[in-house]
């Protein structure tokens, strides 16, 4: 997706003002049945503000697999250690690539190591059926926080150059979300609509 389109994305913040209820306390001139609700006034307001995002979060993943083995074979612990070492080396190199773009170290987060088994299809056996093989995947998520959207294109290129296995997209947001919410609230309170029942 072109950077200009990403940066042009607008965020809408809608704020629905809570209903303000005012109970009319004046008694009715004539007696009314006890089950009849007294007259009331409902006030409701809604507003939104349109703001440019000034923050982006990029999510990527790195992973390494152990060799796929038959489920009848015993797993090799050294293969798991080697896969972990390869993954850690790649994660360190990726962080260095990110820092080379000018990002601060605290803007880059390498998440917890995830380890889980995978079943893959092997070659056909003598009976013509595919053998089921098992391997272990080691995966580490990487999160990059940008507060300068002009860096977005360069950081995306660096992630791809570093060989991430999966780039899970870009999320745009605001650094000061409360300010936009407060602005929408003020606008909502300035133009309430009333409905008498």
Helices and strands as residue ranges (DSSP letters): H 3-8, E 10-16, E 20-23, E 40-44, E 46-52, E 55-65, E 69-70, H 77-100, G 105-107, E 108-124, E 130-146, G 149-151, H 152-161, E 166-173, H 177-190, E 193-196
